Amino acid sequence: MTKNAFNDEKIKAIIQRSINIVKDVEEPYRLKAFEVVLSKLWSSLEEKEKHKGEIPQKREETSLEIKIENFAKKCNVSTEQLKNVYDFEEEKPTFILARTLQGSHSERQVLVSRCLLAAYDEVYGKKWVSLRKVLDEHSIGSLQHLARNLERRLDIFRIRGKGKSTEYKLTDTAKSETLDMIRALATGQNQS
C-alpha cells in the first residue's frame, strides 16, 4: 500500500465515521453537525501524525549512551577517553582509577568522591548521593573518617543529613573544577 493510498483510506474512514456520528441528527442541522465532527476528527488525526515522530526522539535523548556522550563533551574528552575513567552501569558509575590514585587516604577519598558525584549528577541525574556505600565498593580504604574528611572541604561539598543517611553534592565551582580533573585523568595528565 502506498503512502497516498494509506492517507486516502484514513480520509475515507474519517468521513465515514463523521457520517455515522451525525446520521440521527435532523435536517437542517445534519450538514453543519457533519462539518463540525469532520473538522474535529481531522484535527485529531493531524495532531497524532504530528507527534508520531517526536516520541522516539525523546526516548533517544534520555538513553544512557547519550548522557555519557554529553558528560564527555562537558569534560572536553571523547567518550572512549571517559570510559577509561569510568565504567557506566545502568544505575551507577564505577570510577575505574580509584585504586591507582596517589596521595593520602583523605586526598583519595576527596578525589574519588568528586569524580563520582560529577558522574552521578551528569549521567544519572542524581545531585545528592550517599557516598559511604559507594566508596566502600571502590575499596579506597577505611571510611572511618569519611564525614570529617569531606566536611573539611565545604568549598567542594554540600552536605545534608546525619550518620549513615548523609548525602553529598558538589558546589557549582567544584563541579567545574572536577570536570577539569576528569579531563586530566582521561587524557593521562597529572592530577593535582
Backbone torsions as a table, in degrees:
resi	resn	phi	psi	omega
1	MET	NA	129.4	-179.5
2	THR	-78.1	167.4	-178.9
3	LYS	-63.1	-42.3	-179.9
4	ASN	-65.9	-40.0	178.4
5	ALA	-63.8	-39.6	178.1
6	PHE	-62.0	-45.0	178.4
7	ASN	-64.1	-40.5	178.6
8	ASP	-61.3	-40.4	179.6
9	GLU	-66.5	-37.5	176.4
10	LYS	-63.5	-42.1	179.5
11	ILE	-62.6	-46.5	179.2
12	LYS	-60.5	-39.8	-179.4
13	ALA	-65.9	-39.2	178.6
14	ILE	-66.4	-42.8	178.5
15	ILE	-62.7	-45.5	-179.5
16	GLN	-63.8	-40.1	177.8
17	ARG	-64.1	-40.9	178.2
18	SER	-62.6	-41.5	178.0
19	ILE	-61.6	-45.3	-178.9
20	ASN	-64.0	-36.5	-178.8
21	ILE	-67.2	-37.6	-174.5
22	VAL	-99.6	5.7	-174.5
23	LYS	-60.6	-27.0	-178.8
24	ASP	-93.6	0.7	179.3
25	VAL	-80.7	134.7	-178.1
26	GLU	-76.7	151.2	172.8
27	GLU	-69.9	149.1	6.6
28	PRO	-89.2	10.9	-175.1
29	TYR	-88.6	-14.8	-175.6
30	ARG	-61.0	-45.1	-178.0
31	LEU	-62.7	-44.8	179.0
32	LYS	-64.6	-42.1	177.9
33	ALA	-61.7	-42.2	177.9
34	PHE	-58.5	-45.9	-179.6
35	GLU	-61.3	-42.5	-179.2
36	VAL	-65.7	-48.3	-179.1
37	VAL	-62.5	-44.6	179.4
38	LEU	-60.3	-43.3	179.4
39	SER	-61.4	-44.9	-179.9
40	LYS	-64.7	-45.1	179.8
41	LEU	-64.9	-39.6	179.4
42	TRP	-64.1	-44.0	178.1
43	SER	-60.6	-40.9	179.5
44	SER	-62.7	-42.9	178.8
45	LEU	-63.9	-44.3	179.4
46	GLU	-60.9	-41.0	-179.8
47	GLU	-63.9	-42.3	178.8
48	LYS	-63.3	-43.9	-179.8
49	GLU	-64.4	-38.5	-179.1
50	LYS	-63.6	-38.8	-176.1
51	HIS	-89.1	-7.2	-179.4
52	LYS	-57.7	-44.3	-177.0
53	GLY	-76.5	-15.1	-175.4
54	GLU	-79.8	-32.0	-174.7
55	ILE	-62.3	-47.2	178.6
56	PRO	-62.4	-33.6	178.9
57	GLN	-63.6	-42.0	179.7
58	LYS	-62.5	-42.4	178.6
59	ARG	-63.8	-42.2	-178.3
60	GLU	-64.0	-40.3	-177.4
61	GLU	-65.5	-28.0	-176.4
62	THR	-95.3	3.2	-178.5
63	SER	-66.8	153.5	-178.7
64	LEU	-58.2	-42.5	-178.2
65	GLU	-62.5	-39.8	178.1
66	ILE	-63.7	-42.6	179.5
67	LYS	-64.4	-38.4	177.5
68	ILE	-65.2	-42.6	177.6
69	GLU	-60.8	-42.6	179.1
70	ASN	-64.9	-38.7	177.1
71	PHE	-63.1	-44.0	178.6
72	ALA	-60.1	-42.0	178.6
73	LYS	-61.8	-42.0	179.0
74	LYS	-64.0	-32.2	178.2
75	CYS	-84.3	-7.5	-180.0
76	ASN	63.7	42.7	176.5
77	VAL	-135.1	168.2	175.2
78	SER	-78.0	162.3	177.4
79	THR	-61.6	-38.2	179.6
80	GLU	-63.8	-42.4	178.3
81	GLN	-63.2	-41.2	179.5
82	LEU	-63.9	-36.2	-179.7
83	LYS	-74.6	-7.5	170.3
84	ASN	-82.6	-12.7	179.0
85	VAL	-102.4	-36.3	-176.5
86	TYR	-126.1	150.7	165.2
87	ASP	-111.1	115.5	-176.5
88	PHE	-95.2	111.1	175.1
89	GLU	-91.9	178.6	-176.2
90	GLU	-61.1	-36.7	-174.8
91	GLU	-121.4	-3.5	-177.7
92	LYS	-159.2	153.5	174.6
93	PRO	-93.7	154.0	169.8
94	THR	-118.8	127.7	179.8
95	PHE	-86.6	101.6	-171.5
96	ILE	-62.3	-33.7	-173.9
97	LEU	-83.8	3.3	-173.6
98	ALA	-54.0	-41.8	-175.1
99	ARG	-80.7	-15.0	-176.0
100	THR	-97.5	-3.9	-176.7
101	LEU	-71.2	143.4	176.6
102	GLN	-95.9	163.7	176.9
103	GLY	118.1	175.7	-179.8
104	SER	-68.9	165.1	178.7
105	HIS	-55.9	-45.7	-179.4
106	SER	-63.5	-44.6	179.5
107	GLU	-62.0	-40.8	179.3
108	ARG	-67.1	-40.2	176.9
109	GLN	-59.8	-44.0	-179.5
110	VAL	-64.8	-46.9	-177.9
111	LEU	-62.9	-48.8	-179.2
112	VAL	-64.7	-39.8	177.7
113	SER	-60.1	-45.1	179.1
114	ARG	-59.5	-48.8	-176.8
115	CYS	-65.2	-39.4	178.5
116	LEU	-68.8	-43.1	179.5
117	LEU	-61.9	-39.0	177.5
118	ALA	-62.3	-44.3	-179.8
119	ALA	-66.8	-43.5	178.1
120	TYR	-58.6	-42.5	-178.6
121	ASP	-67.9	-51.9	-173.1
122	GLU	-73.4	-39.5	-173.7
123	VAL	-97.0	-36.9	-173.8
124	TYR	-108.8	-3.6	177.3
125	GLY	70.5	20.7	179.6
126	LYS	-105.4	107.9	179.1
127	LYS	-78.0	-42.0	-178.6
128	TRP	-101.4	127.9	-176.9
129	VAL	-135.5	137.0	172.2
130	SER	-82.5	113.1	-169.8
131	LEU	-87.8	-20.0	-172.7
132	ARG	-55.7	-53.1	-178.8
133	LYS	-67.6	-40.3	-179.3
134	VAL	-61.3	-46.2	-180.0
135	LEU	-69.6	-33.3	177.1
136	ASP	-60.9	-38.4	178.3
137	GLU	-67.0	-20.9	-179.5
138	HIS	-91.7	-1.4	174.9
139	SER	49.2	54.6	178.2
140	ILE	-98.8	13.8	177.3
141	GLY	110.9	-168.6	-177.9
142	SER	-62.8	138.8	178.6
143	LEU	-105.5	15.6	-176.6
144	GLN	-55.7	-37.4	-176.8
145	HIS	-110.6	22.4	-177.9
146	LEU	-56.7	-52.3	-177.3
147	ALA	-57.7	-44.4	-179.7
148	ARG	-64.8	-41.9	-179.5
149	ASN	-63.2	-39.1	-179.1
150	LEU	-80.3	-33.4	177.8
151	GLU	-64.4	-28.5	177.9
152	ARG	-68.0	-16.0	-175.7
153	ARG	-115.7	57.2	179.3
154	LEU	-69.0	-11.6	171.9
155	ASP	-72.7	-18.6	-178.8
156	ILE	-106.7	-43.8	-170.8
157	PHE	-112.3	144.2	165.2
158	ARG	-104.8	141.2	-173.4
159	ILE	-127.6	138.4	172.6
160	ARG	-141.8	147.7	-179.4
161	GLY	91.0	177.1	-179.1
162	LYS	-136.2	156.6	174.4
163	GLY	59.0	-135.4	-176.9
164	LYS	-70.2	-17.5	180.0
165	SER	-95.3	13.6	178.5
166	THR	-67.6	133.9	177.6
167	GLU	-122.5	153.6	-176.4
168	TYR	-130.6	152.1	168.7
169	LYS	-146.4	163.1	-179.8
170	LEU	-84.8	145.2	170.6
171	THR	-71.1	162.6	-179.3
172	ASP	-60.8	-43.2	179.6
173	THR	-63.8	-44.8	-179.3
174	ALA	-65.8	-32.6	179.8
175	LYS	-63.7	-45.1	178.4
176	SER	-61.1	-44.6	178.4
177	GLU	-65.3	-35.5	179.9
178	THR	-66.8	-38.9	176.8
179	LEU	-60.7	-37.4	175.6
180	ASP	-65.4	-40.4	177.9
181	MET	-62.8	-41.9	-180.0
182	ILE	-64.0	-40.7	177.4
183	ARG	-59.9	-44.2	179.6
184	ALA	-61.5	-42.7	178.9
185	LEU	-66.7	-40.9	-177.0
186	ALA	-70.1	-28.5	-178.6
187	THR	-98.7	1.4	175.7
188	GLY	84.5	11.2	177.3
189	GLN	-78.0	157.6	178.4
190	ASN	-69.1	133.6	174.7
191	GLN	-87.5	151.4	178.6
192	SER	-112.6	NA	NA
